[in-house]
Amino acid sequence: MAAMLPSAPPVPPARSSGAGAYEMLLDALTRGELAPGSRLREAELAERFGISRTPVREALKRLETQGLVTHEPHHGAVVARLDYSAMVELYHMREVLEGTAAFLAATHATAVELEALRDMVAADHALLNDASRLAHSNRLFHRQIHRAARNRFLDLMLDNMRLSLVLLGRTTLSLPERGAAAVEEHAAIVAAIAARDPAAAEAAARQHIRNAFRARLALENRAPDAI
C-alpha cells in the first residue's frame, strides 16, 4: 500500500474574496476596532481594507446570518449589540463550556501542550500594561485549552460562542488590576491541568469566568467619562 502523503496546509482566503473580507471584518470586530452599534458602510469598509464593495457585501451578509451584524432603520448595517439578558446568558454558558474544556484538558493534554500553556502564562506577565495585546493572548490561551480538551463537538460550541463574545466590545482587561488577576487565574487553571485533576481544573476555569463576568459588569456600570 502506498504511503499517504500529508495534506497540504489550507490556503488562506484572498483579501479580495468574500471569505477574505469576512476574516478581516471579524478580526476588526474581535479587536474592538468596530464597536457594537458602529455603522458598517460598504464603501468605507472597502476603502479601509483596500478591496471592492462586492466581497464586503458578501462578508456583511455572512456576519448578519451569524447575528453579528443587524440592520437598523435610517442607519443600515450596524454591529449588533447584546442586551443585558443576552450578556448574562452568554457568561453562564461560557462558564459551563470553559469549565468542561478545562476538565477534559486535565485528562488529555500532552506534556508539550502543558509547557505551551505555562509559557503563555509566563509571557503574559510582560503584557499587563497593554490591554489589547493581553486580550489577544488571552484568546490564544483559551484556544489552546480548547484544543487540549480533544472534543470536536465541544470545540464547535466554543467556536460559536467565540463569535458572540465579539459583541461584548471593550475588553475587561483594561480595568485596573484585572489583567494581573486574570493571568494568576490562568496559572491556577494550568496548575490543575498539570496535576491531572479534572475537578480542580473545571472549578478554576469556572471561577475565572465568574470573575470575568464581575469585571464585565463593573466595566458596563462605569460612567462614560471614567472610561
C-alpha positions in Angstrom: 0.0 0.0 0.0 1.4 3.4 -0.9 2.1 5.7 2.0 -0.4 8.5 2.4 1.2 11.9 2.0 0.3 14.6 4.5 -2.3 17.0 3.3 -1.2 20.5 2.2 -1.9 23.3 4.7 -5.1 25.3 4.0 -4.6 28.2 1.7 -5.7 31.5 3.4 -8.5 33.3 1.6 -7.6 36.1 -0.7 -8.2 39.5 0.6 -10.4 40.3 -2.3 -12.7 37.3 -1.8 -15.9 37.3 0.3 -14.1 34.9 2.7 -11.1 37.2 2.9 -13.3 40.2 3.6 -15.2 38.2 6.3 -11.9 37.4 8.1 -10.8 41.0 8.0 -14.1 42.2 9.3 -14.2 39.6 12.0 -10.7 40.5 13.1 -11.6 44.1 13.3 -14.7 43.2 15.4 -12.6 40.9 17.7 -10.0 43.6 18.3 -12.7 46.1 19.2 -12.0 48.4 16.2 -15.6 48.2 15.2 -17.6 48.5 18.4 -21.2 47.4 19.0 -23.6 49.9 17.4 -21.0 51.1 14.8 -22.4 51.7 11.3 -20.9 49.5 8.6 -20.9 51.3 5.3 -19.8 49.2 2.4 -17.8 52.0 0.7 -15.9 52.9 3.8 -15.1 49.3 4.6 -13.9 48.6 1.1 -11.6 51.6 1.2 -10.4 50.6 4.7 -9.4 47.1 3.5 -8.3 48.0 0.0 -10.9 45.8 -1.7 -14.0 46.3 -3.8 -17.5 46.6 -2.4 -18.7 43.2 -3.6 -16.7 41.0 -1.1 -17.6 43.4 1.6 -21.3 43.0 0.8 -20.8 39.2 0.9 -19.0 39.4 4.3 -21.7 41.6 5.8 -24.4 39.1 4.7 -22.4 36.3 6.3 -22.0 38.2 9.6 -25.7 39.0 9.6 -26.6 35.3 9.4 -24.3 34.8 12.4 -26.0 37.5 14.4 -23.0 39.8 14.4 -24.5 42.4 12.1 -28.0 43.8 12.1 -30.0 46.4 10.2 -31.4 49.5 11.9 -33.9 51.9 10.4 -32.2 55.0 8.9 -28.7 53.6 9.7 -28.4 50.4 7.6 -25.9 47.7 8.7 -24.5 48.1 12.2 -22.5 45.9 14.6 -25.1 44.1 16.7 -25.4 44.8 20.4 -26.0 42.3 23.2 -28.7 43.3 25.7 -28.2 42.7 29.4 -30.2 39.4 29.4 -28.1 38.0 26.5 -24.9 39.0 28.2 -25.9 37.1 31.4 -26.9 34.1 29.3 -23.6 34.2 27.4 -21.4 34.3 30.5 -23.5 31.4 32.0 -22.8 29.3 29.0 -19.2 30.4 28.8 -18.7 29.2 32.4 -20.1 25.8 31.6 -18.2 25.3 28.3 -14.8 26.7 29.6 -15.2 24.6 32.7 -15.8 21.5 30.6 -12.8 22.2 28.4 -10.5 22.6 31.3 -11.9 19.3 32.8 -11.2 17.4 29.6 -7.8 19.1 29.1 -6.7 17.7 32.6 -7.2 14.3 31.1 -6.0 14.7 27.5 -3.3 17.5 27.5 0.1 16.3 26.5 3.3 17.3 28.2 4.1 19.6 25.3 0.7 21.3 25.5 1.2 21.8 29.2 4.6 23.5 28.6 2.9 25.7 25.9 0.2 26.8 28.5 2.9 27.5 31.1 4.9 29.6 28.6 1.8 31.6 27.6 1.1 32.4 31.3 4.7 33.4 31.8 4.7 35.6 28.7 1.5 37.4 29.7 3.2 39.0 32.7 5.0 41.2 30.3 1.7 42.4 28.7 0.0 43.7 31.8 0.3 47.3 30.6 -1.1 46.6 27.1 -4.7 45.5 27.4 -5.1 45.0 23.7 -2.2 42.6 23.4 -3.1 40.9 26.6 -6.7 40.3 25.3 -5.3 38.7 22.1 -3.0 36.5 24.2 -6.0 35.6 26.4 -7.9 34.4 23.4 -5.0 32.2 22.4 -4.6 30.8 25.9 -8.3 29.7 26.0 -8.0 28.3 22.4 -5.0 26.2 23.5 -7.1 24.7 26.3 -10.0 24.0 23.9 -7.6 22.1 21.6 -6.2 20.1 24.5 -9.7 19.0 25.5 -9.8 16.8 22.4 -13.6 17.0 21.8 -14.7 18.2 18.4 -18.3 18.8 19.5 -17.3 21.0 22.4 -14.9 22.8 20.1 -17.7 23.6 17.7 -19.8 25.1 20.6 -16.9 27.1 21.8 -16.2 28.4 18.3 -19.8 29.6 18.1 -19.6 31.2 21.5 -16.4 33.0 20.4 -18.4 34.8 17.7 -20.9 36.0 20.3 -18.1 37.2 22.6 -17.1 39.6 19.9 -20.3 41.6 20.6 -19.1 42.4 24.2 -17.0 45.3 22.9 -14.3 46.6 25.2 -12.1 44.1 27.0 -12.4 43.8 30.8 -8.6 43.5 30.9 -8.5 47.3 30.5 -9.7 47.6 34.1 -7.1 48.3 36.8 -5.8 45.0 38.3 -8.0 42.8 36.2 -5.1 41.9 33.8 -2.9 40.7 36.7 -5.7 38.8 38.3 -6.7 37.1 35.0 -3.1 35.9 34.5 -3.0 34.4 38.0 -6.3 32.7 37.4 -4.8 31.2 34.2 -1.9 30.0 36.2 -4.3 28.2 38.6 -6.1 26.5 35.7 -2.8 25.3 34.2 -1.6 24.0 37.6 -4.8 21.9 38.0 -4.5 20.6 34.4 -0.8 19.7 35.1 -1.9 17.9 38.3 -4.3 15.8 36.2 -7.1 16.9 38.5 -10.2 17.4 36.2 -12.5 18.6 39.0 -10.0 21.2 40.2 -9.3 22.4 36.6 -13.0 22.8 36.0 -13.5 24.7 39.3 -10.6 27.0 38.5 -11.9 27.7 34.9 -15.4 28.4 36.2 -14.1 30.8 38.8 -12.1 32.5 36.2 -15.2 33.1 34.1 -17.2 34.3 37.1 -14.5 36.8 37.9 -14.5 37.9 34.2 -18.3 38.4 34.4 -17.9 40.5 37.6 -15.3 42.6 35.7 -17.7 42.9 32.7 -20.5 44.3 35.0 -18.0 46.7 36.6 -17.0 47.9 33.1 -20.6 48.2 31.9 -21.5 50.2 35.0 -18.7 52.7 34.8 -19.6 56.3 33.9 -18.7 57.2 30.3 -16.2 59.9 31.4 -14.4 57.4 33.5 -13.6 55.1 30.6 
